[in-house]
Amino acid sequence: MELPGLAFAIWIFICFYASVDGYPSGKIREACTSMIPCHGSSPQLSPEHTITVNGTEFKPGDNIEVHLSGPDFEGFFIQARDAEHLDSPAVGSFMLVDRRLSQLLTCGRTKNSAVSHTSKAKKKYIKVYWIAPGDAPKHVQFLATVVKKYKIFWVKIPGPIVSQPNALSPTPPLHATSEAVSTSHPVSYLSKPFNASGCGSMKFCIRNPSNCDPESASCFFLSFQQEKSSVFIEMSGPSEGYLAFALSRDQWMGGDDAYLCVNEDHRVHVSPAYLKGRSRPVLDSENAIEDVSWRLVDGVLQCSFRRSIHLPAYKGRFNLDASYYIFLADGEASEGGLIHKHRRQPLITNGIYNVTGLPHDIGGSRSPRLIKAHGALMFVAWITTVSIGVLVARFFKPVWSHSFLFGKEMWFQVHRMLMLTTVMLTSISFVLPFIYRGGWSQQAGFHPYLGCTVMALTIFQALMAGFRPSRHAPRRQLFNWFHWSTGTTARILAVVTMFLGMDLPALDLPDPWDTYTMIGFVAWHVSIDVLLEIHSYCLVRKVEVIEDDRVQILQSLTSAEAEGRLFKQIVLAIYICGNVVFLIAFLAAISQI
């Protein structure tokens, strides 16, 4: 994440007009003006690394051997500049010695005018050659920025000055990063947790779960309170890694104004950031915020700071007197304060809000409405309509064979109605994620692939049913086999797909509750199916043909089924009630996320 610059004044300007992403590959051509990585912290004051050269004089076209050495470091950025004007562009070009460790970059109009790392692998020594240009200034100084790890770096470590023959002595150069002014504001420690007093009346609050107490260990809390021309912001939640919120003009990550509180070695760093797409946030200078405080107790991270409503000098900072969607996220952070992708969907407000306008006390959702609708419709289709429809077709033909509805046997009409409902619900639900994502999701694992398979089988089953042969047609047996196998395969894959979908970040039902409930539904369906199978077997056993002296004692299958009609109807009623209970449980869980 290297960005170039000279000192405090240059940092203030450049960090917001030439910010770059963190690239372990070292391909940071944008970082050619300031040499200060915008990592959300200040540079170290005493350099541990040194730059050496093999000569003190040069003529245009000469090659100067340049060495950078010191304790293990991950990244570096080397340039040569006019020693009397260190804020001027890089001069000359470099030639590599080891392409595994270093690579050439083009800064401005000068090709190969900088050198950087190729990976974050640790290194102790770098050697390159600098080629003096024909229009070189009289005095050239080598500068290097070195990154030991994410939050530990040195900026513009000054190297030797090389001069053209007979040149006068240069004006005093920059000697070390210790002369750079620290950009961190004083940070204090919070003595007590936040509270929700004033939410909705004096300050704008977001709480998850709704109306939770910020002092509890399970409450995510974000508040904004206007104080003249600034806004005081409080953020807390159960996280030992980081908490972050962002102001967004839409409900998608990207182009957003973000603020992070990151736990690094039991100290919390608060940094503004800019979100570019779905990549890691680009941290900016801390000068956009002030009055920073933090607290980390029992796994609950809390931080507060103040920010001006308008920050015209800072690119990427939104005005706080406009309306935005508000994101609230949490996740893990590794050594050095490097944050990782949040494991679950961020909390997103259901509408746009002006945090300096009328105070609100609201919640939010960790699942977009379209994804909620997708999950709800799939649960209705594959927990309720399909299961009941299959049971009716399998066990209620004899029971309802003499009852008719709209000119057809009742069992068939009920079965057809439920299955057509399943096709309709599945088709509607199927398109919702594509509308939300705007295309195919690469982050959902096997779920979308299995979902497409289930959708294809569902359509195929409906089309096949439309061409069902008559009862005594020769192909009826073949149809029955295909009809059963396609339907059974679709049901099994649908259950597997729902298992996978429940834990995706966009839905993320409570774990392990969702898994146990789904297992309970499967067990419930199998037990009812087995019960009815046993019952049918017992009825068939009553059909006995005993021939004795040409006297046939026969109890027909029809009369045997009639005996079991009441039992089957009771079981069906109980089964429907059980399915409705499971469905309500899932829909209630979806509504709460």
Salt bridges, closest charged atoms under 4 A:
ASP21 OD2 - LYS276 NZ 3.75
ASP62 OD2 - LYS59 NZ 4.00
GLU65 OE2 - HIS67 NE2 2.61
GLU65 OE1 - LYS127 NZ 3.76
ASP72 OD1 - LYS124 NZ 2.93
GLU74 OE2 - LYS122 NZ 3.73
ASP98 OD1 - ARG100 NE 3.16
GLU227 OE1 - ARG306 NH1 2.16
GLU234 OE1 - LYS203 NZ 3.37
ASP257 OD2 - ARG307 NH1 3.21
ASP257 OD1 - ARG317 NH2 2.69
GLU264 OE1 - HIS269 NE2 3.25
ASP284 OD2 - ARG317 NH1 2.84
ASP291 OD2 - ARG306 NE 2.74
ASP321 OD2 - HIS310 NE2 2.79
ASP330 OD1 - ARG344 NE 3.58
GLU332 OE2 - ARG343 NH2 2.77
GLU335 OE2 - LYS149 NZ 3.13
ASP361 OD2 - ARG207 NH2 2.32
GLU409 OE1 - ARG471 NH2 3.73
GLU533 OE2 - ARG394 NH2 2.27
GLU561 OE1 - LYS568 NZ 3.13
GLU563 OE1 - LYS542 NZ 3.15
